[in-house]
Amino acid sequence: MKTKLQKNECKVSKVSDTEKEKTYWVYILHCSNGTYYTGYTTNLNRRYEKHVKGSGKCKYTRSFKPTRIAASLKIEGNRSLAMHIERRIKRMSKREKERLILNPDLLNAMFET
């Protein structure tokens, strides 16, 4: 299956019969210490509020509060793809993440199959 990522959205054309039709978000938060935190969720607004309030399970954002959502990707119905993208972004250097934030189309080249 070929996946085309455009701007801040990812559309997946095929969904497994066992997987419910859900929307997943992969997000990058800019934190108060100048670093980036990456995660995925099904509800971006709710998850961001938990990070800001420090009420979620994330120890990192309890210590270094997020200042904004730097980037987000919408992924339709494919949790494994969301997890894969999250892991890939987490492995990036700060410089690579900043380049990705400024040019989200770079994901097209990373995830074409």
TANOR-V425722 format. One record per helix or strand of 2 or more residues. SS is the DSSP state (helix for helix, strand for strand). FROM is the first residue (numbers start at 1). LEN is the number of residues. If there is no record, write none. Layout:
# TANOR-V425722
ss->(SS/SS)
from->(FROM/FROM)
len->(LEN/LEN)
This chain:
# TANOR-V425722
ss->(strand/strand/strand/strand/helix/helix/strand/helix/helix/helix)
from->(4/9/23/36/44/59/66/79/94/106)
len->(3/3/9/6/10/5/11/12/9/6)
